[in-house]
Amino acid sequence: MIKRMMVAGLGVLLAAGILTGAVPLRAEVLEQVLVKVNGDIVTKTEFEQRQVAALRNRPEFANSGPTNLEMQRAIEKAVGEMTPELILEAVEELLLIQRARELNYTLGDEQYKGILDGIKKSNNITSDADFQAALKQEGLTEADLRRNLERSMMVSQVQRNEVMMKIGVTEEEARAYYEAHATEFTTPSELTLREILIEVPVSDRGVNVAQDDEAKAKAEEIRQRLLKGEPFARLAADVSASASKANGGLIGPLRSEELAPQLRLVLEKLKVGEVAEVIRTTRGYQILKLESRTDTKVRTFEEARSAIGDRVAETKSRAALQTYLDGLRAQASITWRNDELKRAYDVALARRRAAVAAPAGTGGA
C-alpha cells in the first residue's frame, strides 16, 4: 500500500545480508556512512532502502523473499546490476536538495495537505486509522512521509526551474530532427486477411503425391465456391486446418513490410474483397482474401511539430541536466567511505555521460 510515494521496509531482504555489497556491519556499530556530500550523508540503511524499493519494482521480486539459494542468487545479480545507478541517483539527489535549500524551496503545509489528500484518494484510504496502518505497514511515520515528499518536491522543482524551463527548441532543430527520423512519423501499410488452409499430410517418407494433388484440388474447389459468393468465414470454420478457423479465418492486421516478399507481391495485386490464387505453403494449400488495407502514411512536419518539439526538448533536457549536475558536482566536496560503491558510482556516471553524448535517436524513440 502507498508504495508510490515512500521507501519500502527492509523486510527479509535485509535479513539475507546481500544488499549494498558493503562489508557487513559489526553488531556494535549503529550506522555506517557510505558517502558524504558536502554536509549531508548517505548511510548504509538509507541506501539499502533504495535497493529494496528498486527490487520491489521488479515483477520477479515484488512479492518474494530470498527463500532459497536460487532466489538469493537472482537477487544478488539484480542488486549488482542496479547498484551503480542507485548510488549515482543518491548522490545527485543530495546535490539537488542542497541546491533547493539555497533557493529556499520548501514544502508548505497547504501544499503538503493537498499532496497527502491525493495520496489517500488514490489508495482508497478513507480514515486516519487506515492511513496510520498503511504507514506502519511500510515502516514509516508521518514525519518520514513528509520528509520523503519534500525531498522529492525539492528535486523536481530544481530540475524544472533551473533546467527544464530554460530549454527551447528552434525551428531549425525541429526540422533537422524530422529529416533524420522520418521513420518515426511514418505509419506503415497494414493488411487484414482471411485464410483457409487445406493441409497436406506428411509421413516419415515425406509427402504423398496423390494426397498433395487431392489437397490442391480441394483448395481450388473451395476457392471457386468463394468466388461464387459463399461466406469466407463459414467455409474457414468448416474446412480450414489453421488455428484462425476459430475466428472465421481472420488474421492481422499485418504490416506489409513484415510479409515475405513473394506473399507481398501476391497481395499487392489484390483489391480489398478479392481472393488470391491458391498458394502452396509448407503445410499445404492456402487461400487468402484481402479483407482490408491501409496505405502508408507519413505525417507532415506541421502535423508532427508538437511531437518533434517534445522529443527534441527531452533530448536537450537530458544533456542540460547532466551539465547542470556536473556543475554542482564540481563545486561539491564528495568523500567516499566505501570503495566498492565509489567504483560503481564512477561506472554509472560514465555510462550516463556516454548516453547523453550519443546522437539523438540511437537509444530508440
SULHU-V861633 format. One record per run of one state. SS is the DSSP state (H for helix, E for strand, C for the rest). FROM is the first residue (numbers start at 1). TO is the last residue. If there is no record, write none. Layout:
# SULHU-V861633
ss=SS from=FROM to=TO
ss=SS from=FROM to=TO
This chain:
# SULHU-V861633
ss=C from=1 to=2
ss=H from=3 to=5
ss=C from=6 to=10
ss=H from=11 to=15
ss=C from=16 to=32
ss=E from=33 to=37
ss=C from=38 to=39
ss=E from=40 to=43
ss=H from=44 to=56
ss=C from=57 to=58
ss=H from=59 to=61
ss=C from=62 to=68
ss=H from=69 to=102
ss=C from=103 to=108
ss=H from=109 to=122
ss=C from=123 to=127
ss=H from=128 to=137
ss=C from=138 to=141
ss=H from=142 to=162
ss=C from=163 to=163
ss=H from=164 to=166
ss=C from=167 to=170
ss=H from=171 to=180
ss=C from=181 to=181
ss=H from=182 to=185
ss=E from=186 to=187
ss=C from=188 to=189
ss=E from=190 to=199
ss=C from=200 to=201
ss=E from=202 to=203
ss=C from=204 to=205
ss=E from=206 to=207
ss=C from=208 to=208
ss=H from=209 to=227
ss=C from=228 to=231
ss=H from=232 to=239
ss=C from=240 to=242
ss=H from=243 to=247
ss=C from=248 to=249
ss=E from=250 to=255
ss=H from=256 to=258
ss=C from=259 to=260
ss=H from=261 to=268
ss=C from=269 to=274
ss=E from=275 to=275
ss=C from=276 to=278
ss=E from=279 to=280
ss=C from=281 to=283
ss=E from=284 to=294
ss=C from=295 to=296
ss=E from=297 to=298
ss=C from=299 to=300
ss=H from=301 to=331
ss=C from=332 to=333
ss=E from=334 to=336
ss=C from=337 to=338
ss=H from=339 to=357
ss=C from=358 to=365
